Amino acid sequence: MLRLAPLLACAPLFLTSCSDDDEGGVDPDVAEFKVMTRNLYLGADIDRLFAAQSPADVPGLTAALYATVQQTNFPERVKSLAAEIQSDQPALIGLQEVALFRTQSPSDFRSNPLPNAQTVTYDYLDILLKELQSRGLNYRAVATVQNADVELPAALTGNPSDLTDVRLTDRDVILARGDVQVTNVVTGNYAYAQEVSLGGVSVRITRGFTKLDAKVDDARFAFVNTHLETLSPGNQNQATELAALVASYDRPLILVGDLNTGPGAATTGYDILVNATTGLTDAWTTVGTGSGFTCCFNETLTDANTSGLDERIDLVLYAGGGTDPQSTAIVGANITDRTPSGLWPTDHAGLVVQFRVEH
């Protein structure tokens, strides 16, 4: 006999209040849902800028980087990313490197080096939301933090006297599915920002976090998304700040992000976060199988295979009684995930974790 009620209750769109009991019925005290962490990739390796020995080197390097951003073609890649979301339909998604590119021509950098370009060329958040909407998916941006905001002159025509300012604004964003209730949104930047040399000038790389309280079915929990510094001591210092923030948030709690640290990594932020003091547990160590590697493909996203993925730095951590990960899945790391022109969706693979949370 076909039992419609349990089948509808466990439909993949919501994955809430589903139980594995013998009767196949609904457990009214448990919500079941997925979360995702996904680094969208800025589109080029901005570390190449740090090779500039003087300000005269900057326009050529910036032009080369912007050409790579165009080559890695986010409007094409977004279709693969949206397909991942359509397949798993997570309740909440933590996004990192949600780039906003703007230009200004002619350049006024010499007279005004502060970021002021306004002509939008790529808004990754807007492009992604429109692609999701075109697929009939109901997601909205519920928390956004602005991180580094940098504008540099670029010799886009190859003529060093004909410069265009290129502005990159980096953001972290939480997307919520339409049925998820969100309250108590908090966004902020870490007090510690790594300093790097750019053409002989010291530049601070600002990074941040987003937090909210979510309700899925009747389960309530805090949800945090972040992107920690890749360099030392920034990674460790920001992890210390994050650990203090997490300690002030209600439990249950789920933390996702590109943490630029993991088991065995050169950076030690992982050990600061995953320990008895914070109460945070790594979902992959609980229910994951295999390496769990998520980083990184090459700058142009044209790898022939996944051999470049040799680090586990995109993580989902959790804390609080009654919060149980059920399964994990790496996304964006199959050959079939590449775009028609052969691009990987981003330079990272993503991570999806299914949780059961008591309420």
Secondary structure, DSSP 4 states (H G I P E B T S, - for coil): ---HHHHHHT-TTT--S---STT----TTEEEEEEEEEE---SS-GGGGGG--SGGGHHHHHHHHHHHHHHH-HHHHHHHHHHHHHHH--SEEEEE---EEEEESS--TTT--S----EEEEEHHHHHHHHHHHTT--EEEEEEEEEEEEEEEE-TTS-TTS-EEEEEEEEEEEEEETT-EEEEEEEEE-S--EEEEETTEEEEE--EEEEEEEEETTEEEEEEEEE--SSTTHHHHHHHHHHHHHHTS-SSEEEEEE-S--TT-SS-HHHHHSSTTT--EEHHHHH--S----B---TTS--SSSTT--B--EEEEEESTTEEEEEEEEES-SGGGS-TTS--SSSB-EEEEEEEEE-
